Amino acid sequence: MLVVLVVVLAGCRVDVSVHVVLRDDGTGTASAEVTLDAEAVQRTEADGRTLAGAIRLDGFADAGWEVSAWQRGDDGSASLELAHEFANEAELRRRLSELDGGAVFGDVKVVRERGLFRSRDEVSVDVDMREVGARLLDDEELVASLQAAGLDVATLDQQLEAELRDSLRVNVTMEAPDETVTAAELAPGQRQSVAAAGSDFNGDRAVAVVIAGILLFLGLLLYLAASASSRRTRAREADGETVDRTPLM
C-alpha cells in the first residue's frame, strides 16, 4: 500500500504513522494511520471516484486487518486506520511486510529475556527509505511508452523523486511493555533503526526469595541447636551410667 500511494500521489502530502505495541507475553498490536492532504484527496476523487473505490484495501481485510472507514478532516484531508494483532516476531515481520510490500521495513526483532528477578523486553525495526521512489527507469514498458509520447523519462524520474522527498513522511513508533516509547520520522532517502526496550524488576519474587532464605537460615539454626542439645543429653546420660558402675570399695 505504501509504495502505491507514494507513486500515485507524488507531489501531494502523504503521512503514514506506524505504531507497534509489544506486550510482556511477546504478543502485540501493529497499527497504521494513513493521512492524505486535501490535494491528494482531490486527485484521488477526480472523475467521480471515491477514496474507498480508488484505494482498494480488500487485501488487508482478507488478511485479518481491521480497516476503518476514511475519516474526513475540516481541512479537506482524509485518514484511515489499520490494525492487526501479532503473536510473535515472525508474525510482526509479516504484518509490516503487508503494509509496505517489503519495501521499507526490515530486520524486525522481538527480544524477551527472563531472569530470576528482572525481565527485559525489546521491539525494533529497521526502516529503510533509501529505495522509496518513482523508479520509472526500472519499468522498461513504461519507459518505452513515455518516450513514444515524446517525454524525457530521466528528467521526469528526477522530478518525481524530488516531489516524493517533499511529500512523503513515515512516522514509526515502537512501544515496550513498560510503556517505554521510541519514535522517529523518516523521509525518502533516510534509514534508521527504531527500538524500544524496557525492563521490570520482580520485587515480589525478590521478597519471596529473601523470606525463604531467612526461614531456611532459621531452620538450620534450630536444627543445629537441637542437634547440640541432643549430644549434651547423650553425654550426660553416658556420664551417669559410668558413675553407677563404679564399685564402692
N, C-alpha and C positions, 0 to 999 in steps of 0.2 A: 504493500500500500504506500509506504513512504516514498519509494522511488517513483512510482506512478504520479503521485501528487507533485513531486519535485519537477518532473519534466513537463507535465500538462499545464501547471500553474506557474511556470517560470516568469519572474517579474512581479508576481503577487507575493504577499506576505503569508507564509505558512509556518505555523508554530506547532511543534509536536512535543508533548511532555510525556515522558515515560516514567512511571513510578513503580518500583519493586519493593514490596514489604515482605521481610523474612520473619517467620515465627520461630519460636525456640525448638520446635519439633522438626525443623527442616523444611516445612511446607510454607506456602505463602501466596501472595497475590501479585500478579503483573497487570498493570493497567496503563492505558494511554489516552491522552486527550489531544485531539487534533483541532486546531483553530484556523479557519480561513478568514482573511480580511475581507472587507467589503468588495474590493476589486476582484478577488478570487471567486467570491460568491457570484458576482455578476457575470464573470466569464463562464463559470460552470453552468449557470442557468440560462445562458444565451439560447436563442431559438426555441424557447418554451420548455427547456429541460428543467428538471428538479435536481436538487442535491442528491436525494436518495436514488434517483434514477441514473444520474451521471456517474456517481461514485458508488460502484457496486460493492457491497460488504457481505454478500451472501456467504462467501467462503469462510469468513470469520464466524458467522453464526453456525455454519455447518461444523466448524472445528471446536465448537463449545464456548466461544467467546460471548459474553454479554455485551450487546451493542445497543447503545442508547439512540434515540432519535436525534436529529440535528436540532440544536437549540440556537435561536436567533438572538443576536445582541442588538442593543439600541443603535450601535454604530454601523449596522449592516453586516457585521461579521456573523459567522456561524461556527458552532463547535459540536463535537460529539465525543463520547467516551466509550472505551472498550475495556473489558476486564476479564481475566481468566485466572483461576487457581492453578498452582503448580505443586507437585508432590515432592520434587527433589531437583537436584541440579540439572539433570538431563532434560527434565520437562521444562524447566525455566529456559534453558537454551533453545528448546524447540519453540516455545511461545514467543520469544523475542525474534526468532528467525521468521515466524509467521508475520510479525509486524513489519519487518524491513526486507523480507525476501532474501535474507542472508547478506545484505549489502553493507550494513552498518555495525551491528552488534556481534561481537565475537569474544572468545575466551571468557565465558561465563563460569563463575566459581561460587559454590556454596560450601563454606567450611564450618564444621561443628566439632568442637573439642570439649570433651567432658572429663574433668578431673575429680578428685575426691572432694575438694572444697570450692573449686572455681570452674565455670564453664565459659566458653568463648564461641561466638558466632560471627561469621562474616559473609557478606554477599558482595560480589563485584562483577563488573562487566567492562570489557574494553570497547570503547566507542570510537570507531574509525570513520571519519567523514572525508578522508582524503580522496576516495574514489567516487564520491557522490557528484554527479554532474550530468550534463546532457548526453555526452558520449555519442554525438551524432556520427563521428567518424568510424565508430565500431559497427555501424549498420550499413553494409555495402549497398543494399537495395534502396535504402532511404537516401544515401549519398547520391546514387545514380539519378533518383527522381528529382532531387533538389538541383543537381547540376543540369538536368534536362530542362528545368524551369528557369535556368539562367542565374541561379543563386551561387554565391561564393560560400561553399559549405564550411571552409575553415574559419572564415570571418563570422559566420552565423554561429558556429560552435563556440567561438570565443565570447560572442555577445551573450549567448545563453549561459555560459559558465559564469560570467560576471553578474548576470541577473540572479543566478542561483545563490551566489555568495552573499548577495544583499537580501534575498527574500526568505531563505530557509534558516530556521533555528531549531535545534533539537535540545530539549532540556531533559536531563536524566537525573533521577533521584533514587538513591539506594537507602533503605531503612532497615536497621538491625532490630532484633527482638527487644532490646532495651531502649528502643526509640532513638538511638543514635542515627542521625541523618546526614548524608553527604549528597550534595547536588552540584551539577555542572551544566553549563550551557555551551554548546558547540555549534560552529558554523561550518559549511563546506570547506575542506582543506585542513581541518583540525583533527587531532586524535588525542584521546585522554582515557585513562583508566579511572573508573568511578567505583569507590568501595566504601562500605560502611561496616564497621566492626564494633562489637560490644561484648563486654564480659560481665559475669554475675558471680558474686561471692555467696556461697550457700551457708549462711550463718547458722541456720537450724541444724545442718549436718555437723558443722564445726562444734556447736554446743553439745550435740549428742555424743560426739567422739570424746570431748573433754569429760563429760559426765561419766561415760563408760570407762575412761581411763582412771578417774577418781575412784569409782566403785571397784575396779579391778585392783587398784592400789590398796584400798581399804580391806578388800577381801584377802589380799596377800598378807597384810599386817595381822589380820585376825587369824589366819592360818598359822603364821609364824608364832604368834602369841600362844595359840592353843597347842602347837607342837612343843614349844618350850615348857609350858605348864605340864604337859604330859610327861616330858622327860624328867622334870623335877619330881613329879609324883612317883614315877617308877624308881627314881634314885632313893627317895625316902623309904619306899616300901622295901627296897633291897637292903638298906641300912638296918631297918627294923628286923628283918629276917636274920641278919648276921648277929645282932645282939641276942636274939632268942636262942641261938645255937651255941653261944659262948658258955663253957662249963663254969660252975660256981667255985670249984676247988681245983 
